[in-house]
Amino acid sequence: MVGLGYAGRTALEAFSELPDVEVVALAGLETEVLKSLGAKFQVPQLYEKWEDLLAVDGLDAVSIATPTQLHAPIALAALDRGLHVLCEKPLARTVAEGTAMVEAAKKAGKVLKVVFNHRERGDVAALKHQIDEGQLGRIYYAKAHWMRRNGIPGMGGWFTNRELSGGGPLIDLGVHILDMALHLLGEPKVTTVSASTFAELGPRGRGSGPHVVNTLGSAFEVEDLATAYLRLEGGGALQLETSWATYRAPGDNFGIELFGTEGGAKIEVVDYNNTDTLRIFTDVAGVPAEVKPATGAGLGHRAVVSEFVAIVLNGDWSAHIGSEALLRTQVIDAAYASAQAGREVVLHD
Ligand SMILES: NC(=O)c1ccc[n+]([C@@H]2O[C@H](COP(=O)([O-])OP(=O)(O)OC[C@H]3O[C@@H](n4cnc5c(N)ncnc54)[C@H](O)[C@@H]3O)[C@@H](O)[C@H]2O)c1
């Protein structure tokens, strides 16, 4: 396992709970954290650099939770060595990197899975069930958002450095809600993307949140707010809105609204809460009604890690080479290109 930050620690806990998994090596640059996690989770081999971890004999899989610019180099090296790969979101900074990763997984005949943990929430799973049962009819419009008042993740760290991260909240948070939306909508093709990005608070030193990572002292180089309008095959549309910092009500909120021919739905998650987040809008005997399904929290990272291990153990790997994650990266790339060009980008005619 590479990476000792929030994402790496969360995956480490999840892997450690599974009976078929032995975590044999851990890598990360924070020496003290490395030692303490090694002791806590009884991981025998500890390394600072990912290259040294990949040289360990007898590995079956590697889990990547590093800054985004290292996703491709580590995954390519691991797949080249014949290892299965679980990679944190986003797949990569660009379509070029992501395509190389997917092609490497195909060539190696190994698994490349990306961590989209929010689609594993209980409310999302319950809503997906309602959609698959036809309760909403044909969904023709969707709006997804992830908006923070004051949540730039580590001002001056890798998140705000374009070279290291590939972008701001659009690639960081937007990729989660894009995944959630496309998953719920049944994976429609995105035909066009029109986006705008803004950097209004970050460059002036405002909006720095509590999630602090090691600072590199670099400038704020990415957007702090992005909005994108996506046309979907079959005539539907999806609006995405995401921000690390903007003047709005306090908090860290994400969610989705769906509008269908037979019903609607809304998930609103406030500061990562797990209860009372889902509403279904319908008619009961001709009277507008609102249903509040009771949903569990879901397993998040734990679900993704378990699925990864199950796929690896199952031996049927060819359908799990990161293709869905690459589609998300294509949309994010197109959104940045659209914002830069100031016009719509066509993905599929
Ligand atoms: N799925 C989620 O909910 C979620 C949440 C947070 C972050 N993430 C993703 O996880 C990844 C990591 O994010 P984070 O917040 O944990 O970051 P972080 O900065 O807290 O941790 C990054 C880790 O990578 C390690 N690292 C950097 N260079 C290395 C090298 N050369 N060799 C070995 N280790 C190296 C660092 O030492 C550190 O331990 C990002 O891609 C991010 O988008 C996902």
The ligand as a Gaussian input file, in Angstrom:
#p B3LYP/6-31G(d) Opt

LIG

0 1
 N      -11.890000       8.438000      -2.121000
 C      -11.838000       9.415000      -1.228000
 O      -12.794000       9.679000      -0.499000
 C      -10.572000      10.225000      -1.118000
 C      -10.391000      11.105000      -0.040000
 C       -9.203000      11.826000       0.028000
 C       -8.242000      11.690000      -0.973000
 N       -8.463000      10.832000      -2.017000
 C       -7.451000      10.638000      -3.073000
 O       -6.382000       9.890000      -2.501000
 C       -5.134000      10.365000      -2.972000
 C       -4.311000      10.833000      -1.769000
 O       -5.007000      11.868000      -1.092000
 P       -4.703000      12.203000       0.454000
 O       -5.675000      13.235000       0.855000
 O       -4.630000      10.943000       1.230000
 O       -3.253000      12.855000       0.270000
 P       -2.090000      13.090000       1.352000
 O       -1.238000      14.166000       0.811000
 O       -2.681000      13.219000       2.713000
 O       -1.271000      11.699000       1.310000
 C       -0.472000      11.363000       0.196000
 C        0.499000      10.259000       0.598000
 O        1.310000       9.916000      -0.545000
 C        2.645000       9.748000      -0.095000
 N        3.637000       9.927000      -1.150000
 C        3.884000      11.040000      -1.881000
 N        4.940000      10.824000      -2.696000
 C        5.355000       9.547000      -2.455000
 C        6.418000       8.747000      -2.975000
 N        7.273000       9.203000      -3.881000
 N        6.548000       7.461000      -2.517000
 C        5.692000       6.996000      -1.568000
 N        4.672000       7.706000      -1.039000
 C        4.519000       8.977000      -1.484000
 C        2.800000      10.816000       0.967000
 O        3.945000      10.524000       1.752000
 C        1.477000      10.686000       1.714000
 O        1.572000       9.690000       2.696000
 C       -5.469000      11.458000      -3.973000
 O       -5.477000      10.925000      -5.274000
 C       -6.855000      11.916000      -3.595000
 O       -7.588000      12.401000      -4.705000
 C       -9.599000      10.099000      -2.085000

